[in-house]
Amino acid sequence: MSEGTLFGSQFSPAHSRFRFRLWAADLVDLGLAALLGWGAARALDWEQSTARLLATLLGAWVLVSLVGGVRGWSLGRRLLDVQLVNAEGRPPGLPRAFARAFTALPDIFMAPLLPIRPLDRLLQVHGERPEIGRKAWLIGLGLQLPWVAALAAAAWFIATPTRYEAFHFLDTKLTGWKCCHGYRKHLGTWTCRHSLSRLMREASRQDPEALALMAECPEAAERMAR
């Protein structure tokens, strides 16, 4: 393929008209995928494995891209009011959406520097702003609420100590020692409460590391005995 095919000066207006709006929408969706992937990795206690963490982040981005390819809308595109469509003006569909999950990442970095998004042009997709009223836009935005709920769940897992963090806190930190020994000032903190809860949950499953730590954590042992 010649350089002119990708970067020629005779560009269709469709590929340049809303490219910055689509670029901003992709950044929002990329941030959404990053938070969902990070939250999922922590929920699965995979945050200590770089390979698993990267796989989870990539999986979240592919999921966001595939869902956004069904009707051309995603959370970011709804917020920025731009729909991803193919050359016929219809949603791109799953095959193109899957391919775009991988081409959009380099395109995001190239978009501010070029008059078009070259990889989107190869896939024959671009952004359009359909003529819809405010009510229809709000309804469409409401259909993206499951992503907001998923973000809330991800935020919970990001804020809550993982197994590794809970055990490390209770076993090696002075504040963790005070938490384990019932210091009232520390018992009410988020990290202490959720670390004790995680320790007790793992101990109830007869996890050897948790059982060993329980012997050194009177507060957790007392709560388990109730």
C-alpha positions as CSV (number, residue, x, y, z in Angstrom):
1,M,0.0,0.0,0.0
2,S,1.4,3.4,-1.0
3,E,2.0,6.2,1.4
4,G,-0.5,8.3,-0.5
5,T,-3.3,5.8,0.2
6,L,-2.9,6.5,3.9
7,F,-1.8,10.1,4.0
8,G,-2.9,11.6,0.7
9,S,-4.3,15.1,0.5
10,Q,-7.6,14.2,-1.1
11,F,-9.6,13.2,1.9
12,S,-13.3,12.6,2.2
13,P,-14.9,15.2,4.4
14,A,-16.5,12.4,6.3
15,H,-13.2,11.3,7.7
16,S,-12.1,14.7,8.9
17,R,-15.3,16.5,9.9
18,F,-15.8,15.1,13.4
19,R,-12.4,13.5,13.9
20,F,-11.5,15.5,17.0
21,R,-14.9,14.8,18.6
22,L,-14.4,11.1,17.9
23,W,-10.9,11.3,19.2
24,A,-12.1,12.8,22.5
25,A,-14.8,10.1,22.7
26,D,-12.2,7.4,22.2
27,L,-10.1,9.0,25.1
28,V,-13.2,8.8,27.3
29,D,-13.8,5.1,26.4
30,L,-10.1,4.3,26.8
31,G,-10.3,5.8,30.4
32,L,-13.4,3.8,31.0
33,A,-11.7,0.6,29.9
34,A,-8.6,1.3,32.0
35,L,-10.7,1.8,35.1
36,L,-12.9,-1.3,34.4
37,G,-9.8,-3.4,33.7
38,W,-7.9,-2.2,36.8
39,G,-11.0,-2.9,38.9
40,A,-11.5,-6.3,37.4
41,A,-7.8,-7.2,38.0
42,R,-8.1,-6.2,41.6
43,A,-11.4,-8.1,42.1
44,L,-9.6,-11.2,40.8
45,D,-6.4,-10.5,42.9
46,W,-4.4,-10.3,39.7
47,E,-2.9,-6.9,40.3
48,Q,0.5,-8.4,41.3
49,S,0.8,-10.1,37.9
50,T,1.8,-7.8,35.1
51,A,0.8,-10.2,32.4
52,R,-2.7,-10.8,33.9
53,L,-3.1,-7.1,34.6
54,L,-2.3,-6.2,30.9
55,A,-4.6,-9.0,29.7
56,T,-7.4,-7.7,31.8
57,L,-6.9,-4.1,30.6
58,L,-6.8,-5.2,27.0
59,G,-9.9,-7.4,27.5
60,A,-11.8,-4.4,29.0
61,W,-10.9,-2.2,26.0
62,V,-11.9,-4.9,23.5
63,L,-15.2,-5.3,25.3
64,V,-15.9,-1.6,25.3
65,S,-15.0,-1.5,21.6
66,L,-17.2,-4.5,20.7
67,V,-20.3,-3.1,22.5
68,G,-19.7,0.3,20.9
69,G,-19.6,-1.4,17.5
70,V,-23.1,-2.9,17.7
71,R,-25.0,0.4,17.3
72,G,-22.0,2.8,16.9
73,W,-22.5,4.3,20.3
74,S,-20.4,4.1,23.5
75,L,-20.4,6.1,26.7
76,G,-17.7,8.4,25.3
77,R,-19.5,8.8,21.9
78,R,-22.8,9.6,23.7
79,L,-21.2,12.2,25.8
80,L,-19.5,13.8,22.8
81,D,-22.6,13.2,20.6
82,V,-20.8,11.4,17.8
83,Q,-21.6,8.0,16.3
84,L,-19.2,5.6,14.7
85,V,-20.5,4.5,11.3
86,N,-19.2,2.8,8.2
87,A,-19.1,4.1,4.6
88,E,-22.8,3.4,4.2
89,G,-23.7,5.4,7.4
90,R,-24.6,2.3,9.4
91,P,-23.0,1.0,12.7
92,P,-19.7,-0.8,11.9
93,G,-20.7,-4.2,13.4
94,L,-18.7,-6.6,15.4
95,P,-15.9,-7.6,13.0
96,R,-14.9,-4.0,12.3
97,A,-15.3,-3.1,15.9
98,F,-13.0,-5.9,16.9
99,A,-10.4,-4.7,14.4
100,R,-10.8,-1.1,15.5
101,A,-10.1,-2.1,19.1
102,F,-6.5,-2.6,18.0
103,T,-6.2,0.1,15.3
104,A,-7.8,2.8,17.5
105,L,-4.9,2.8,20.0
106,P,-2.3,4.1,17.5
107,D,-4.9,6.2,15.8
108,I,-5.5,8.0,19.1
109,F,-1.9,9.2,19.2
110,M,-1.8,10.1,15.5
111,A,-5.2,11.9,15.3
112,P,-4.0,15.3,16.7
113,L,-1.1,15.4,14.2
114,L,-2.9,14.3,10.9
115,P,-5.8,15.7,8.9
116,I,-7.6,12.3,9.2
117,R,-7.4,9.1,11.2
118,P,-5.6,6.9,8.7
119,L,-6.4,3.5,10.3
120,D,-10.1,4.4,10.6
121,R,-10.0,5.3,7.0
122,L,-8.5,1.8,6.2
123,L,-11.4,0.3,8.1
124,Q,-13.9,2.6,6.3
125,V,-15.3,4.0,9.5
126,H,-15.7,7.5,10.7
127,G,-17.7,9.7,13.1
128,E,-21.0,11.3,12.3
129,R,-23.5,13.4,14.3
130,P,-27.0,12.2,13.5
131,E,-29.8,14.8,13.6
132,I,-31.6,13.8,16.8
133,G,-33.4,15.9,19.4
134,R,-32.3,16.5,22.9
135,K,-34.8,14.0,24.2
136,A,-33.5,11.3,22.0
137,W,-29.9,12.2,23.0
138,L,-30.9,11.9,26.7
139,I,-32.5,8.5,26.1
140,G,-29.4,7.3,24.3
141,L,-27.3,8.6,27.2
142,G,-29.5,6.7,29.6
143,L,-28.8,3.5,27.7
144,Q,-25.2,3.9,28.7
145,L,-26.0,3.7,32.5
146,P,-24.8,0.1,32.8
147,W,-21.3,1.4,32.1
148,V,-21.7,3.9,34.9
149,A,-22.8,1.0,37.2
150,A,-19.7,-1.0,36.0
151,L,-17.5,2.1,36.8
152,A,-19.0,2.3,40.3
153,A,-18.2,-1.4,40.9
154,A,-14.7,-0.9,39.5
155,A,-14.2,2.1,41.8
156,W,-15.2,-0.1,44.8
157,F,-12.6,-2.8,43.9
158,I,-10.0,-0.1,43.3
159,A,-10.5,1.4,46.7
160,T,-10.9,-1.9,48.6
161,P,-7.7,-3.7,49.7
162,T,-6.9,-6.8,47.7
163,R,-5.8,-10.0,49.4
164,Y,-2.2,-9.1,49.0
165,E,-2.7,-5.6,50.3
166,A,-4.8,-6.6,53.3
167,F,-2.3,-9.3,54.4
168,H,0.6,-6.9,53.8
169,F,-1.1,-4.2,55.8
170,L,-2.0,-6.4,58.8
171,D,1.3,-8.2,58.9
172,T,3.9,-5.5,58.2
173,K,2.5,-2.1,59.0
174,L,2.4,-0.5,62.4
175,T,-1.1,0.8,61.7
176,G,-2.0,-2.8,60.7
177,W,-0.7,-4.1,64.0
178,K,-2.8,-1.5,65.8
179,C,-5.8,-2.5,63.7
180,C,-5.2,-6.2,64.7
181,H,-4.9,-5.3,68.3
182,G,-8.1,-3.3,68.5
183,Y,-6.9,0.3,68.7
184,R,-10.2,2.2,68.5
185,K,-8.6,5.0,66.5
186,H,-7.6,2.6,63.8
187,L,-10.6,0.2,63.8
188,G,-12.8,2.7,62.1
189,T,-10.6,3.4,59.1
190,W,-11.5,2.0,55.6
191,T,-8.3,0.0,55.2
192,C,-8.5,-1.6,58.7
193,R,-12.1,-2.6,58.4
194,H,-11.8,-4.1,54.9
195,S,-8.4,-5.7,55.7
196,L,-9.9,-7.5,58.7
197,S,-12.9,-8.5,56.6
198,R,-10.7,-9.9,53.9
199,L,-8.6,-11.8,56.4
200,M,-11.6,-13.4,58.1
201,R,-13.1,-14.3,54.7
202,E,-9.9,-16.1,53.6
203,A,-9.6,-17.8,57.0
204,S,-13.1,-19.1,56.8
205,R,-11.9,-20.9,53.6
206,Q,-9.1,-22.5,55.5
207,D,-6.4,-20.5,53.6
208,P,-3.1,-21.5,55.3
209,E,-1.6,-18.0,55.1
210,A,-4.8,-16.4,56.5
211,L,-4.9,-18.9,59.4
212,A,-1.3,-18.1,60.3
213,L,-2.0,-14.4,60.3
214,M,-5.2,-14.9,62.3
215,A,-3.1,-16.2,65.2
216,E,-1.3,-12.8,65.3
217,C,-4.5,-10.8,64.9
218,P,-6.6,-10.9,68.0
219,E,-9.2,-8.5,66.7
220,A,-9.9,-10.7,63.7
221,A,-9.9,-13.9,65.8
222,E,-12.4,-12.4,68.3
223,R,-14.7,-11.3,65.5
224,M,-14.5,-14.8,63.9
225,A,-15.5,-16.4,67.3
226,R,-18.7,-14.3,67.6
